[in-house]
Amino acid sequence: MKKRILLYIGIAITAILLCFTGAVYFGIHAVYLTIMLTLVVLLAILVFKMQAQNKMLGEKNHQLAEIDRMKTEFLANVSHELRTPLTVIMGYSELLLERMAADESAAVNRKFVETVYRKSEDLLSLINDLIELSRIESGRIEMRLVQFSLADVVDETVEELATNAMKKQHAVKVMNNDPELLIKADRGKIKQIIANLVHNAIKYTPNGGQILIRTYANGNNSCIEVEDNGIGMSEEQIRQLYQPFKQANSSYNKKYEGFGLGLAITKSLVQYHRGTISVCSQPEEGSRFTVELPVETFLQGVHKVVKGKGKDDENG
């Protein structure tokens, strides 16, 4: 900084001396010429410095991009390596549960194996979220566009999560205001969006809560709302809501398990469908998430697009 100031002072003093000398010996035109030459020199210095700074910024951006790429690859590789042994653990646990079902004396052991299997399911869900996030960040996500009934996907998803809701004695209600509403999108990923939102509502609503899922048409868009009367969120929590590894309760001794990836993945999947997601929430008063999707998705910038037909094409 000091060198830069001294350089500018030196240029200014030199310009003043040249102007004075030129005015004495050569007249006013020499002064104008000296000023112009000084401005050209200053402009050249400024351009040179800007080029140097741009080059430095480019190198730093390249380094950051490389670090981000390495992080994404590490995340994907570790997740895949963890999923393989976990699948084996779950397979043998399920086999043990089947054998113990007919043995009344194995009730205690069956309880232990059920705990192992349940926790393995939780861990597998976390690993799948990590894999999905790595795909999104690397731009390797695939979209399979099919036409389907939004109401059918909502009903199917809610039915699959019914056991989780029953464990917490939640009352879950579905209102399909436009039961014949058809959309063209990736069925599996729309199902994942709905599942993430409903799962969050179940997770962050105390026992005996109420969860309402609505679908309806809004012009050329289709809307999905998931509303609960759970713990809600503050404005600060809402601002950080879609950041990976963030939760409404992010303390080390947090009450709710998970990596906080569900909503980050959900928002990315919504954006891949050229849709929007918003939330309205107050602490201790619950939350309402609203997803708005075009009836027909027009894909841009997606790594790979595969078109297909029917329910068998779903992925996620």
N, C-alpha and C positions, 0 to 999 in steps of 0.2 A: 504493500500500500504506500509506504514512504517513497519507494523508488518511483512509483507512478506519479506521485505528487511532484517530486523533484523534476521528473521529465517534463511535466506540463509547465512548471514554473520556468524551466530552462527554455522551452519553446516560446513561451510568452515574452520572456526578457529578450531573447534573440529577435523576435518579431518587432518588438518596440525599438530596439537599437537599429534594425534594418530600416524601419519606417523613418526614424529620425535622420539617419544618415542619407537615405534616399531623398528626403524632403530638402535637406541642406544642399546636396550636390546635384540632384537630378530633377527636382520639382515634384509636384503633386502626383503625376502619373506613376512615378516610381513607387510612391506610397501605396497606391492602389494595387500595383503589381506585387508588391511585397505582401500585402494582406491576402491577395488571392493565392500566392504561393504557400503562405502559412496555413491557410484553410485547406489547401490540397494535401499538405503534409499531415495535418491533424486528421483529415478524412482517411488517408492511407493508413495511419496508425490505428484508427478506430476499426477499419475493415479488417486489418491484420489481426487485431485482438479478438474480434468477433469470430473470425475463422478459427482461431486457436481454441476459443471457448466452445464453439460448435463441435470441433473435433474431439475435445475432451468429453463433452456431453454424449456424443455418439459412442465413444468407447465405454463410458459408464453404463449407457443404456444396453449396449451389447453384453457387458458383464452381468447386468441384472437379468437380462433375458436368459442368459446361459444358466445362471443360478436357479431361476424359476423353472427352466426346462429340467435341470438335474433334480430339483425337488419333486416335480411332477412324476418323473421316471422312477425315482426312489419310492414315492408313495404307491405307484402302481405295482412295482415289483414286490415290495414288502406285503402289500395287500394280497396279491396272488399267492405268495409263498405261505401266508398265514391261512388262507382259505383252504388249501389242500389238506393239511393235517386236521383242521377243524371239521371238514366234511367227513373224514374217517372217524373222528370222535363221535360225531352225531350219529353216524351209521351204526356203530357198535352200541351206542347208548339206546338207540331205537330197538335194536335186536334184543338187548338185555331186557328192556321193558316188555317186549312181547313174550319173552320166556317167563318173566316173573308174574305176568298177569294171571296165569293159571296156578301159581303157587302162593297159597294164603300165608305161608310162613315167611315169605320174602317181602312182607309189607314194608318193613323199615328200609331194607335195601332198595326196594322200588322207589321209595321217597327220595333216597339219595341220588339214584340214577335219574329220576325225573328232574331234580335240581340241576344235575350236570347237563342234561339235554336242554333245559330251558335257558340256562346261562350260555350254552353253546349257540343257541338260536339268537340270543341277544348279540353275542360277539360276531356271528356271521352277518347280522344286519349292519353292524358298524363297519365291518370289512367291505361289504357291498357298497355302502355309502362312500367309503374312501375310493373304491375303484371307480364308481360313477363320477365322483368329483375329479379324479385324475383324467378321465375321459373328456369331461367338459372343459377342463383347463387346457388340455392339449389339443382341443378342437377335433377329436376323433369320434365324436358322437354321431350315431347313425339315426336317420329318421325313416320310418316306414309309414307312408301315408295311406290311410284307408278311410272309408266313410262308415260311420257307426253312430249308434244312438247314445247320446251323452247320459241319458237316464239309466240305460242298461249298465253302463260302466260304473256309475255312482252306486246303484243297487248292489252290483257285484262286489265292489270294494267294501261297502259298509257291511255286507254279509260276512266277508272274510275277516273283518276286524271286530265282529260281534262278540267273540269270546273275550277279547281285551276289554271291551266296554262293560261286559257282564261282570268281570272280576272287580270292577270299581263301581258297580251298580249304577251305571250311567243310563239315562233315558235318551236314546238316539232316535231322531225323527228325520225322515227324508221327505222333502217337498219338491217334486218334479213338476214345476208349473207349465212346462212345455214338453210333455212326455214323448212327442214325436220329433223333437229337435234332433237333427242330424248334423254332425260336423265332420270335416275331413282333416284328419291329423294323425299323429302317431298314437295309436290306441294304448299301447303299453305305457308310454310316457305320460299320457293324460291320466291313466289309472294311477301311476306313481305320484303325480301331483296331488290327486285326491287323497290317496292313502297317506301321504306325508302330512297333509293338513288335518285329516281326521285323527291320525295317530297323535299329532301334537295336541289336539283338543282333548283327547282321552288322557294323555300324559299330564297335562297341566291343569286339569280340572279335578278338584277334590272329589272324594267318593260321593255318590248320589247326585252327580251333576247332570246338566242337560246339554245336549249337543244337537244342533239343527243344521242340516245340509240342504241347501236350495239350489235348483238349477232353473234358468229362465233365459229367454232370448232378449237381446237388447239391440235392436236394429240388425246390423249384419254381424253382430257378435253374440257369442254364447257365454253365459256367466255361471260361475260356480261360487257359492258362498258357504263357508263353514263357520258357524257361530257357536260359542260356548259361554258358560258362566263361571269360568275358572279364575285363575289367579290374576289374569290381565298383565298389562305391561305399562311402564312409564314411558314418557317421550324419549328419554335417553336410551332405554332398552330398545325402543322401536327403531331408533337411528342405527343401532348396531345389529339389527335383527337378521339381516341377510349376509352377514359376514361369516365365513367358515369358522368353526370352532368357537362360536359365540352362542350363549344360551341366556334365557331370561334370568336364570340364577347361575352365574358363572364363577362363584366362589369355589375354593378348593374343596370345601366340605359341602359340595352341592347336594341338594336333595334329589335331583332328577338326573338319571344316568344318560349317557350319550355324549357324542362328540360335538353336537350342535351343527351338524351338516345338513339336516333335513330341509330347512328353509332356504339355505344357500343353493342346494341342488334344485329345489322347487322353483325358485326364481329363475335360474338358468334355463330350466326346461320350459317354463312359460315364455321366456324371451326367445327361445329357439322356435316357438310357435307364433312369434310376432304378437304375443299377448302382453298383458299387464297384470301385476298383482299388487294389492293394497291391503292395508290393515287399519282397523279402527279399534282402539283398546283403551281401557282405563284400569289402573291397579285395583284388584279385588272386584272388578265388575265384568271380567271376561273379555273376550276378543272376537272380532269378526274379520275373517280373511275373505277377500273378493278377488277371484281370478276371472279376467275377461279375455276371451279368445276369439279370433276371427272364425267364422263358420267354416271357411276354407283357408287353410294355411298356405302361404306362398313363401317358399324357402329361399333364403339368400345367405350365402356364406357358410352353409352346412358342409361338413367334410364329405359326407356320402349320403346319397338319397336312394332309397330302395322303395319302389312302389309295389304294393301288393293288395290282396283282397282278403277280407274275412278276419275272424277273430284269431285264427292261428298265426297271423302275422305279428301279433303284439310282441313287444320286447320291453326291456326295462331293466 
